[in-house]
């Protein structure tokens, strides 16, 4: 919250910003501006000072700048505007470079994600193949274990007679 922020009704904010009260309400919701109710029941929102300092809009167009009337002031204004334009252009170039770098990172991350998804699919196929081999081995092992158990049972029963006969 900035010291220059002001509590205004939707209607007052709409008048200052040159918007409809509905548009102001939508903007306040999107930007999550604090809201409060006055004692008389009117709703107020905390409008950022930055918006209150910008040129007002009337009918969708920015109010024209007042032109200086004297010659030297025009040159000063022109030089000031050129400097501001150069500064804005540099800022724009920095933002473009930042955006391109971020886009390159996003592209790299997307490629990494695609490769990881492919590796995951291959690993899932390998897991399924290993699971099938294990189940096949278990199926083949079951009859052998059953034969071994039968053989051990026979050995236990024959063990006493074999000891008696010395076989």
Backbone as JSON, one array per atom type, in Angstrom:
{
  "sequence": "XXXXXXXXXXXXXXXXXXXXXXXXXXXXXXXXXXXXXXXXXXXXXXXXXXXXXXXXXXXXXXXXXXXXXXXXXXXXXXXXXXXXXXXXXXXXXXXXXXXXXXXXXXXXXXXXXXXXXXXXXXXXXXXXXXXXXXXXXXXXXXXXXXXXXXXXXXXXXXXXXXXXXXX",
  "N": [[0.85, -1.17, 0.0], [0.67, 2.11, -0.95], [1.53, 5.46, 0.0], [0.21, 7.35, -1.49], [-2.06, 6.11, -2.41], [-5.63, 6.0, -2.8], [-8.85, 5.86, -1.26], [-11.68, 5.26, -3.06], [-14.99, 5.46, -4.43], [-16.62, 3.13, -6.67], [-17.86, 4.52, -8.74], [-16.62, 7.08, -8.59], [-13.98, 6.32, -9.13], [-14.3, 5.34, -11.7], [-14.91, 7.72, -13.03], [-12.5, 9.13, -12.73], [-10.67, 7.46, -14.05], [-11.8, 7.27, -16.53], [-13.5, 5.17, -17.28], [-16.1, 2.67, -17.3], [-18.21, 2.04, -14.43], [-18.62, -0.72, -14.11], [-16.43, -1.8, -15.5], [-14.4, -0.85, -13.9], [-14.97, -2.24, -11.54], [-14.47, -4.87, -12.39], [-11.76, -4.67, -12.97], [-10.76, -4.07, -10.43], [-11.36, -6.43, -9.09], [-9.75, -8.28, -10.52], [-7.18, -7.24, -10.04], [-7.16, -7.43, -7.36], [-7.68, -5.32, -5.52], [-7.91, -3.78, -2.36], [-11.06, -3.67, -0.6], [-13.76, -1.91, 0.91], [-16.61, -1.19, 2.99], [-18.49, 1.72, 3.41], [-20.06, 3.57, 6.11], [-22.46, 4.48, 5.12], [-23.13, 2.53, 3.35], [-22.01, 2.5, 0.84], [-19.65, 1.11, -1.42], [-16.11, 1.1, -1.35], [-12.97, 1.22, -3.01], [-9.45, 0.65, -2.84], [-7.53, 2.62, -4.68], [-4.63, 2.44, -6.61], [-1.95, 4.78, -6.42], [-0.43, 5.18, -8.67], [-2.13, 4.85, -10.85], [-3.74, 7.03, -10.5], [-2.11, 9.12, -11.09], [-1.58, 9.02, -13.79], [-2.31, 10.25, -17.14], [-5.68, 11.24, -17.65], [-8.39, 9.42, -19.1], [-10.62, 10.12, -21.68], [-13.42, 9.34, -23.3], [-12.04, 7.23, -24.44], [-9.64, 8.15, -25.45], [-6.4, 9.57, -24.93], [-5.89, 12.57, -23.22], [-4.74, 15.42, -25.01], [-1.34, 16.59, -24.94], [-0.25, 19.69, -23.59], [1.04, 22.1, -25.71], [4.13, 23.77, -25.67], [4.46, 27.31, -25.8], [6.58, 28.95, -26.38], [9.69, 29.21, -28.22], [12.35, 28.19, -27.22], [11.49, 26.5, -25.16], [10.15, 24.53, -26.54], [12.2, 23.14, -27.81], [13.5, 22.15, -25.57], [11.51, 20.47, -24.57], [11.3, 18.71, -26.71], [13.87, 17.54, -26.69], [13.76, 16.35, -24.18], [11.65, 14.57, -24.59], [12.8, 12.96, -26.56], [14.9, 11.82, -25.11], [13.43, 10.42, -23.22], [12.11, 8.65, -24.92], [14.29, 7.21, -25.94], [15.17, 5.98, -23.6], [12.93, 4.42, -22.99], [12.94, 2.79, -25.24], [15.32, 1.37, -24.86], [14.63, 0.02, -22.52], [12.56, -1.53, -23.53], [13.98, -3.13, -25.33], [15.57, -4.55, -23.51], [13.56, -5.95, -22.17], [12.57, -7.49, -24.28], [14.83, -9.05, -24.82], [15.01, -10.41, -22.39], [12.59, -11.78, -22.44], [13.03, -13.43, -24.67], [15.14, -14.98, -23.71], [13.85, -16.28, -21.6], [11.93, -17.65, -23.09], [13.59, -19.38, -24.5], [14.48, -20.93, -22.36], [12.06, -22.1, -21.6], [11.52, -23.57, -23.91], [13.67, -25.38, -23.83], [13.07, -26.7, -21.43], [10.64, -27.86, -22.18], [11.54, -29.64, -24.15], [13.13, -31.28, -22.53], [11.13, -32.32, -20.91], [9.64, -33.77, -22.8], [11.55, -35.69, -23.52], [11.86, -36.96, -21.04], [9.3, -38.0, -20.71], [9.25, -39.83, -22.83], [11.33, -41.55, -22.01], [10.14, -42.49, -19.7], [7.97, -43.9, -20.78], [9.33, -45.94, -22.15], [10.56, -47.17, -19.96], [8.28, -48.04, -18.59], [7.34, -49.96, -20.4], [9.46, -51.78, -20.25], [9.21, -52.56, -17.6], [6.72, -53.8, -17.69], [7.35, -55.95, -19.4], [9.27, -57.31, -17.84], [7.67, -57.98, -15.67], [5.9, -59.76, -16.89], [7.72, -61.82, -17.61], [8.5, -62.61, -15.05], [6.05, -63.56, -14.03], [5.63, -65.69, -15.81], [7.82, -67.29, -15.13], [7.1, -67.91, -12.5], [4.79, -69.37, -12.99], [5.94, -71.58, -14.31], [7.51, -72.58, -12.32], [5.78, -73.47, -10.34], [4.65, -76.16, -10.94], [7.03, -77.6, -10.69], [7.75, -77.19, -8.03], [5.61, -78.48, -6.83], [6.12, -81.16, -7.67], [8.56, -81.53, -6.37], [7.75, -81.36, -3.69], [6.1, -83.62, -3.58], [8.02, -85.61, -4.06], [9.67, -85.27, -1.81], [7.84, -85.98, 0.16], [7.52, -88.69, -0.5], [10.1, -89.58, 0.01], [10.26, -89.2, 2.74], [8.4, -91.05, 3.66], [9.51, -93.43, 2.7], [11.85, -93.41, 3.98], [12.04, -94.62, 6.57], [11.63, -97.41, 6.08], [13.66, -97.83, 4.27], [15.83, -97.45, 5.94], [15.54, -99.6, 7.65], [15.88, -101.74, 5.94], [18.28, -101.22, 4.96], [18.82, -100.03, 2.6]],
  "CA": [[0.0, 0.0, 0.0], [1.45, 3.33, -1.12], [0.95, 6.6, 0.72], [-0.63, 8.12, -2.4], [-3.27, 5.37, -2.75], [-6.82, 6.67, -2.25], [-10.1, 5.11, -1.21], [-12.69, 5.9, -3.91], [-16.11, 4.59, -4.83], [-16.49, 2.65, -8.05], [-18.28, 5.6, -9.64], [-15.56, 8.09, -8.61], [-12.83, 5.74, -9.82], [-14.64, 5.31, -13.12], [-14.79, 9.08, -13.55], [-11.08, 9.5, -12.78], [-9.96, 6.66, -15.04], [-12.47, 7.31, -17.81], [-14.02, 3.84, -17.55], [-17.42, 2.44, -16.72], [-18.1, 1.45, -13.09], [-18.48, -2.17, -14.24], [-15.05, -2.09, -15.87], [-13.58, -0.59, -12.7], [-15.21, -3.36, -10.62], [-13.76, -6.03, -12.92], [-10.33, -4.44, -12.79], [-10.48, -4.16, -8.99], [-11.35, -7.87, -8.74], [-8.56, -8.92, -11.11], [-5.97, -6.74, -9.38], [-7.35, -7.68, -5.92], [-7.59, -4.09, -4.75], [-8.7, -3.87, -1.12], [-12.41, -3.11, -0.69], [-14.39, -1.71, 2.21], [-17.94, -0.58, 2.94], [-18.64, 2.88, 4.28], [-21.24, 3.5, 6.98], [-23.68, 4.71, 4.34], [-23.35, 1.35, 2.53], [-21.31, 2.58, -0.43], [-18.4, 0.35, -1.46], [-14.93, 1.84, -1.78], [-11.79, 0.41, -3.32], [-8.19, 1.38, -2.68], [-6.99, 2.8, -6.02], [-3.2, 2.74, -6.55], [-1.6, 6.16, -6.78], [0.13, 5.17, -10.01], [-3.23, 5.06, -11.79], [-4.3, 8.36, -10.3], [-1.16, 10.09, -11.62], [-1.49, 8.94, -15.25], [-3.28, 11.13, -17.8], [-7.03, 10.68, -17.62], [-8.94, 9.0, -20.37], [-11.95, 10.65, -21.94], [-13.91, 8.79, -24.56], [-11.11, 6.25, -24.98], [-8.42, 8.77, -25.98], [-5.61, 10.3, -23.95], [-5.98, 14.02, -23.43], [-3.52, 15.88, -25.67], [-0.4, 17.35, -24.14], [-0.22, 21.12, -23.89], [2.27, 22.46, -26.41], [4.75, 25.01, -25.19], [4.24, 28.42, -26.73], [7.83, 29.63, -26.71], [10.64, 28.41, -29.0], [13.34, 27.41, -26.47], [10.83, 25.46, -24.38], [9.85, 23.43, -27.45], [13.42, 22.34, -27.97], [13.72, 21.42, -24.32], [10.52, 19.4, -24.53], [11.68, 17.75, -27.74], [15.04, 16.8, -26.19], [13.28, 15.53, -23.07], [10.89, 13.46, -25.16], [13.74, 12.06, -27.23], [15.6, 11.07, -24.07], [12.47, 9.46, -22.65], [11.9, 7.63, -25.93], [15.49, 6.37, -25.97], [15.15, 5.17, -22.38], [11.87, 3.42, -23.16], [13.39, 1.84, -26.26], [16.29, 0.49, -24.22], [13.88, -0.85, -21.62], [11.85, -2.49, -24.36], [14.97, -4.09, -25.83], [15.92, -5.43, -22.38], [12.41, -6.84, -21.94], [12.55, -8.45, -25.38], [15.93, -10.01, -24.59], [14.62, -11.25, -21.24], [11.53, -12.67, -22.91], [13.63, -14.44, -25.54], [15.89, -15.91, -22.86], [12.86, -17.11, -20.9], [11.32, -18.55, -24.07], [14.58, -20.43, -24.75], [14.44, -21.83, -21.21], [10.81, -22.86, -21.7], [11.7, -24.55, -24.98], [14.57, -26.43, -23.31], [12.32, -27.49, -20.45], [9.67, -28.68, -22.91], [12.29, -30.75, -24.76], [13.49, -32.19, -21.43], [9.91, -33.01, -20.5], [9.32, -34.76, -23.83], [12.52, -36.78, -23.38], [11.53, -37.68, -19.81], [8.08, -38.78, -20.98], [9.65, -40.96, -23.67], [12.08, -42.48, -21.16], [9.16, -43.1, -18.81], [7.22, -44.89, -21.56], [10.23, -47.08, -22.37], [10.71, -47.86, -18.67], [7.02, -48.74, -18.31], [7.32, -51.15, -21.24], [10.41, -52.73, -19.69], [8.61, -53.08, -16.37], [5.67, -54.75, -18.08], [8.01, -57.15, -19.92], [9.86, -58.01, -16.69], [6.56, -58.54, -14.89], [5.42, -60.93, -17.64], [8.73, -62.88, -17.45], [8.42, -63.11, -13.68], [4.84, -64.36, -13.91], [5.88, -66.93, -16.55], [8.72, -68.11, -14.31], [6.32, -68.41, -11.36], [3.91, -70.44, -13.51], [6.76, -72.75, -14.6], [8.07, -73.06, -11.06], [4.73, -74.1, -9.52], [4.63, -77.63, -11.07], [8.28, -78.17, -10.17], [7.65, -77.19, -6.56], [4.66, -79.53, -6.48], [6.83, -82.43, -7.84], [9.55, -81.61, -5.3], [7.04, -81.66, -2.45], [5.71, -85.03, -3.65], [9.24, -86.41, -3.92], [10.09, -85.21, -0.41], [6.89, -86.81, 0.92], [7.87, -90.1, -0.75], [11.36, -89.86, 0.69], [9.99, -89.3, 4.17], [7.72, -92.33, 3.9], [10.43, -94.52, 2.43], [13.05, -93.3, 4.8], [12.06, -95.59, 7.66], [11.81, -98.74, 5.5], [15.0, -97.88, 3.69], [16.77, -97.63, 7.05], [15.39, -100.98, 8.14], [16.4, -102.71, 4.97], [19.67, -100.84, 4.66], [18.91, -99.63, 1.21]],
  "C": [[0.89, 1.23, 0.0], [0.75, 4.48, -0.41], [0.01, 7.4, -0.18], [-1.9, 7.39, -2.82], [-4.47, 6.04, -2.09], [-8.01, 5.72, -2.29], [-11.14, 5.89, -2.01], [-13.82, 4.91, -4.18], [-15.87, 4.14, -6.26], [-16.83, 3.76, -9.05], [-17.2, 6.67, -9.74], [-14.33, 7.58, -9.35], [-13.08, 5.7, -11.31], [-14.49, 6.69, -13.74], [-13.33, 9.49, -13.7], [-10.37, 8.76, -13.9], [-10.61, 6.67, -16.42], [-13.0, 5.95, -18.24], [-15.43, 3.75, -17.01], [-17.24, 1.85, -15.32], [-17.96, -0.08, -13.13], [-17.06, -2.57, -14.59], [-14.11, -1.87, -14.69], [-13.74, -1.74, -11.72], [-14.45, -4.6, -11.08], [-12.26, -5.88, -12.71], [-9.93, -4.57, -11.33], [-10.44, -5.61, -8.54], [-10.09, -8.54, -9.25], [-7.29, -8.53, -10.37], [-6.02, -6.95, -7.86], [-7.09, -6.43, -5.08], [-8.41, -4.26, -3.49], [-10.03, -3.14, -1.26], [-12.94, -2.94, 0.72], [-15.76, -1.07, 2.0], [-17.97, 0.59, 3.91], [-19.89, 2.69, 5.14], [-22.54, 3.73, 6.21], [-23.96, 3.58, 3.36], [-22.65, 1.39, 1.19], [-19.98, 1.81, -0.34], [-17.29, 1.25, -1.97], [-13.82, 0.85, -2.07], [-10.56, 1.29, -3.16], [-7.51, 1.44, -4.04], [-5.52, 3.17, -5.91], [-2.9, 4.14, -7.06], [-1.05, 6.24, -8.19], [-0.96, 5.41, -11.05], [-3.8, 6.46, -11.68], [-3.39, 9.44, -10.89], [-1.1, 10.1, -13.13], [-2.52, 9.87, -15.88], [-4.64, 10.46, -17.84], [-7.48, 10.36, -19.02], [-10.32, 9.65, -20.52], [-12.38, 10.15, -23.3], [-12.92, 7.84, -25.21], [-9.83, 6.85, -25.52], [-7.72, 9.53, -24.87], [-5.74, 11.79, -24.26], [-4.68, 14.52, -24.04], [-2.65, 16.69, -24.72], [-0.47, 18.82, -24.54], [1.1, 21.45, -24.56], [2.83, 23.74, -25.83], [4.61, 26.1, -26.26], [5.54, 29.1, -27.14], [8.78, 28.65, -27.38], [11.61, 27.59, -28.16], [12.69, 26.28, -25.66], [10.49, 24.26, -25.26], [11.05, 22.53, -27.63], [13.71, 21.53, -26.71], [12.76, 20.23, -24.21], [10.89, 18.32, -25.53], [12.85, 16.89, -27.27], [14.62, 15.87, -25.05], [12.52, 14.31, -23.59], [11.79, 12.47, -25.88], [14.48, 11.2, -26.2], [14.69, 10.01, -23.45], [12.22, 8.33, -23.63], [13.09, 6.68, -26.0], [15.51, 5.44, -24.75], [14.09, 4.07, -22.48], [12.26, 2.36, -24.18], [14.4, 0.86, -25.68], [15.6, -0.48, -23.27], [13.14, -1.92, -22.4], [12.81, -3.54, -24.89], [15.4, -5.06, -24.73], [14.8, -6.43, -22.13], [12.32, -7.89, -23.04], [13.63, -9.5, -25.2], [15.59, -10.96, -23.44], [13.56, -12.25, -21.67], [12.09, -13.78, -23.79], [14.42, -15.46, -24.73], [14.94, -16.84, -22.12], [12.2, -18.09, -21.86], [12.29, -19.7, -24.4], [14.59, -21.43, -23.59], [13.19, -22.7, -21.25], [10.94, -23.93, -22.77], [12.59, -25.71, -24.53], [13.84, -27.31, -22.32], [11.27, -28.37, -21.14], [10.36, -29.87, -23.58], [12.68, -31.76, -23.69], [12.28, -32.99, -20.98], [9.53, -34.09, -21.51], [10.26, -35.96, -23.74], [12.22, -37.62, -22.14], [10.28, -38.53, -20.0], [8.4, -40.0, -21.84], [10.39, -42.01, -22.84], [11.13, -43.2, -20.2], [8.36, -44.18, -19.54], [8.06, -46.14, -21.81], [10.38, -47.88, -21.08], [9.44, -48.62, -18.31], [6.91, -50.01, -19.15], [8.27, -52.21, -20.69], [9.86, -53.35, -18.41], [7.55, -54.11, -16.7], [6.27, -56.04, -18.6], [8.62, -57.97, -18.79], [8.78, -58.67, -15.83], [6.02, -59.8, -15.57], [6.41, -62.09, -17.52], [8.68, -63.47, -16.06], [7.19, -64.01, -13.51], [4.98, -65.7, -14.65], [6.78, -67.86, -15.74], [7.98, -68.7, -13.12], [5.41, -69.54, -11.81], [4.71, -71.72, -13.8], [7.29, -73.37, -13.32], [7.03, -73.82, -10.23], [4.67, -75.62, -9.71], [5.9, -78.29, -10.53], [8.26, -78.23, -8.65], [6.7, -78.29, -6.09], [5.33, -80.92, -6.59], [7.86, -82.61, -6.74], [8.89, -81.97, -3.98], [6.6, -83.12, -2.44], [6.9, -85.94, -3.44], [9.71, -86.42, -2.47], [9.15, -86.04, 0.46], [7.22, -88.3, 0.74], [9.14, -90.47, -0.01], [11.14, -90.03, 2.19], [9.32, -90.64, 4.49], [8.66, -93.5, 3.67], [11.63, -94.48, 3.34], [13.13, -94.33, 5.9], [12.3, -97.01, 7.13], [13.2, -98.9, 4.91], [16.02, -98.06, 4.78], [16.71, -99.06, 7.59], [16.06, -101.98, 7.2], [17.83, -102.37, 4.59], [19.86, -100.42, 3.23], [19.19, -98.17, 1.11]]
}
